[in-house]
Amino acid sequence: MALQTFSVTAESVRKHHFPQADAFSTTSRPSEATVLEAIDEEAGKLAGKLNTEGVTVADDATKAAFVSCRAQLRMMVALRIARDMTGVDPELSRAWKKEVIEWFLALEESNADALGDGASNATELEPDGPTDHIQTLNLDTGNDDDASDLIPVLRRKDDL
């Protein structure tokens, strides 16, 4: 599956965060190639976080989730290249960083609900290994009366 960059381009980063700067080019600092590389790398981080939270975002620019992710990715890229831009206020970088962190915290807290329309939580994922030794080892006899009602006595010094 291709990396989703939410239609973020070097030009959109410049227009939204560095409107005073000339367009990125082969001779600009940072160069357009560097900005495009930053877009891909930050999109990978965003995709990893969305995946970790089990959130899928529809590839539809009319949906709130797509718009939210596009803005977040642009902010992440702007924050990353701000140190290469001349005349960028350090306070502005701190404010952007705070916004990026707050967005990720909202995502952690609310999952897909934080993004609005166009995002969904993944269905329950299969576990990485067995979750029930009874089924895994085919130990079920089909009779509940075969189950033990013994309650083990545990002491503090016992290794568990």
N, C-alpha and C positions, 0 to 999 in steps of 0.2 A: 504494500500500500504506500502510495506517495505521501511525502511529508506535507501536512496541511499548513500553509503559510497565511491563510485567511486574507488573501489578496493584498498583503503588505508588500510594498515595494520601497526601494531606496528613496524614490521621489515622495511617497506618502509619508515616510518618516521625516524627511526634510520639511515638507509643508506643514506638518502638524507640530513638530518640536523644534525645528531650526529654520523658521521662515526667513530669518535675516541672512542666512547663508546662501551662497550660490549652489546650483545643482551639483550633486555628486558626479564626479567624472574620473578619468584615469589620472588626472593631476591634482585632484582635490585631496584634502586631508580630513577625514579618511577617504580613501578612493571608493568609487562605486562598487568595485569588486569586494572590498573589505566589508562594506555595508551589506551587500547581498549575502556574503558568507555569515555575517552576524545574524541576519534574518533567519537563515537556515538553522544555525546553531541554537538560537533562542527559541525558534519554533520546535526544535527537538526537545528542549527543556520543557516547554509548555505542553507538548504532546505527552511527555513522560509523566508530568504532574496530572494531566487529565486522565491518563491511563491508570495511574496509581489510585486516583479517586473513583475509578470506574465510570467515568463520564464520557459519553460520545456526543460530539457536536456535529450537527447536520451541516453539510457544505452548501449552505444557502444564505447568501448575503442579506436576505430580508428577515432573517431570524435574529432575535435578541442575543442568543448565545454566540452566534457567529460574530456579530458586531462587538460584543463584549470581548471575545477572544482576540479579534483584530486590534482593538484599542490596547489591550494588554500586551500583545506582541509588539506593537509599535512602541509602546512605552519601554518595554524590556530592551529593545534594540537601541532606542534613543539613550537610555541610561548607559548601555554598554559603550556606545561610541562618543558619549559626551566628553569623556576625558581626551579624546582626540580632536575635538572641536575647539577652536580658539574663542575665547570670550564667553565661555559658558560659566555661569555663576555656580559655585559649589553648593549654595543653598538650594538652587533649583534641582541639582542632582539628588540631594538628600530628600527633597520633597517627592521627586519621581520614585526614588527607591522606596519611600514609605508607601506610596500608592501601589506599587508592585507587590509589596509584602501584604498589604491589606487585602488586595484582590485574591492572592493565594490563600490567605487565612479564611476569607469568606467561602472560597471553593472547598477548603477542607471541612469547614463547619456545615455547609449546606449542600455539598455535592452539586448535582445538576441544577437544583433549585436556585443556586446563586447566579446562574447564567441566564435563566429565563427560558423563553420559547426557543425551541430548536436544539435543546440538549436533553440527553436522557442518561439515566444511570444504567450501567451494564446489568444484564440479568445476572443472577447468582452464578458465579464462576465455579467450575469444577475444582475440588481441592487438589493440591499437589500430590497427595498420597492418601493412604487409607485413613478413614475416619472412624471405622468400626471394625475391630478385630473379629467380632462374631461373624459378620458377613464376609470379611476378607478371607478368613480361615474356614468358612463354611461350617461353623460350629452350632448353628441354630437347629434345635431339634423340633421346633414348632410347638413345643409344650412349655408354657410359662411356669408350670409346677416344677420343672427341672432346674429353675434358677435358684441359687443359694440365697438364704435370708440371713446369712452370717454377717455380723457387723465386726469388722476388724478393730482390734485395739491397737492404737498407735501411741508410741512414746516419743518424747522430744529427741531422744538419741537415735531413733530409727532412721536409717537411710531410706529415702523415698525415691 
